[in-house]
Amino acid sequence: MGKIGCLLIHGFTGGAYEVNPLARYLRETTDWIVSVPTLPGHGRNLHLEDAHAREWLAFAEEELERLWRYCDIVYVVGFSMGGLIATHLAIHYPVSKLVLLSTAALYINTGQIFRDLHVMVKDATRRRLHENEWFGHYKYKLLHTPIRATWEFRKIVLTTRPLLSQINVPTFIGQGLMDGIVPPKAARYVYDRIGTYQKKLYLSQTSKHLICYASDCNDLFGEIAFFLNCEDHPDDG
C-alpha cells in the first residue's frame, strides 16, 4: 500500500479545533499525512462577511489535491458542514474512504437545544452562566455570523444533500445522540440515502455536536481508525 493521507474538514463557523482531537489520534497511531486546514473566513476569529459556499468548496478541493502530491491514497473526514463538503469531494474525486461526523444534512435539533437552554437558565439563576461550556461556545458565533453567511451554508446543504446517492466509497457515519445542532435522525437520513453498501453507523450516547470532544470520543476514534484500516466493510447499520 502506498502513502496514505487523511484530510479533515471542520464545520460552519468552526475551525480546525473541532476535529483536532481526532487528528492527534490519527497522527499518534498511524504514519499517515494528516491535514486539518481552516476554511476561508473560519477559525477562532470569524471573518464571514464576504464568505461564499463556492469558495469553501474550492478551498477543500485545493487541499485535497495538495495531499495527492504526497499520497497515493486519501481518506476524507468531514464534521458538520465539513461532512457535506467531504461528500462533495468523495463524489467528484477518487477518495478511497469517507468519514462523516455530525453531518449537517438536517439541522436544528430543537428538543436538545431547549434542554441545553434549560441548563443555561439554571446556571444563570445560580450566576454560573460564564461556566456553561455550551453558552460560551455559541455566544461568540451568534454575534459574529452574518445572515448572508448562513445562507451560504444553506447552499452547501441544498446542493449536496440530493447527491448522497452518488457516494460509492466505504463510508463511516458518526453522530451524537445529544446533538443540539444536527438532530440524530440526520445520521440515519444520510445512511439510508448514500449509494454505497459499504457503510457503518456509529451513535455516541453522550456526545453533543462537538463529537470529537465527547466523553466517549476514544471509542469513536478507535472505530474510525479500524474502519479506515479495514479492507472489508460490511453493511452493519
Buried (B, 14 or more C-beta within 10 A) or exposed (E): EEEBBBBBBBBBBBBBBBBBBBBBBBBEEBEBBBBBBBBBBBBEEBEBEEBBBEBBBEBBBEBBEBBBEEBEBBBBBBBBBBBBBBBBBBBEBEBBBBBBBBBBBBBEBEEBBEEBEEEBEEBEEEEEBEEBEBBEBBEEEEEBBBEEBEEBBBBBBEBBBEBBEEBBBBBBBBBBBBBBBBBBEBBBBBBEBBBBEBBBBBBBEEBBBBBBBBEEBEBBBEBBBEBBEEEEBEEEE
